Amino acid sequence: MTSLQRSQSIIREAGISMTQTTEEKLLIYKGRPLRRSGNELYYGNLSDSHIIFMQILSFDEINGSEVAGKVHVQLLSNNTNLPPKSRIIKESDKNGLYNAMDIGAIWLERALSE
């Protein structure tokens, strides 16, 4: 499976919508931007106080399509004055991208409302 097919499969699995901007295709999930670079996903606005980082650790084959298996999720502070380890507020491993996106969206919403 190519990288593009893997990306499309991951996007379909998580129920992510895609909008077109003049500069690039921007993925939106629950009203916030979602960016992907290889097996890493970033969810949220970089200008906000927190962001979600997700790393796909494994892939599973379901009905001939490769989908995200184990995903590591972290709620990160955008405070650049903190050392990298101290910026990690919460972290967890989830099975499947949908579960990772779900808990990530909950964590981010709660962190931004504080």
Rosetta blueprint (number, residue, H / E / L):
1 M L
2 T L
3 S H
4 L H
5 Q H
6 R H
7 S H
8 Q H
9 S H
10 I H
11 I H
12 R H
13 E H
14 A H
15 G L
16 I L
17 S E
18 M E
19 T E
20 Q E
21 T L
22 T L
23 E L
24 E L
25 K E
26 L E
27 L E
28 I E
29 Y E
30 K L
31 G L
32 R E
33 P E
34 L E
35 R E
36 R E
37 S E
38 G L
39 N L
40 E E
41 L E
42 Y E
43 Y E
44 G L
45 N L
46 L L
47 S L
48 D L
49 S L
50 H E
51 I E
52 I E
53 F E
54 M E
55 Q E
56 I E
57 L L
58 S L
59 F E
60 D E
61 E E
62 I E
63 N L
64 G L
65 S E
66 E E
67 V E
68 A E
69 G L
70 K E
71 V E
72 H E
73 V E
74 Q E
75 L E
76 L E
77 S E
78 N L
79 N L
80 T L
81 N L
82 L L
83 P L
84 P H
85 K H
86 S H
87 R H
88 I E
89 I E
90 K E
91 E E
92 S E
93 D E
94 K E
95 N E
96 G L
97 L H
98 Y H
99 N H
100 A H
101 M H
102 D H
103 I H
104 G H
105 A H
106 I H
107 W H
108 L H
109 E H
110 R H
111 A H
112 L H
113 S H
114 E L
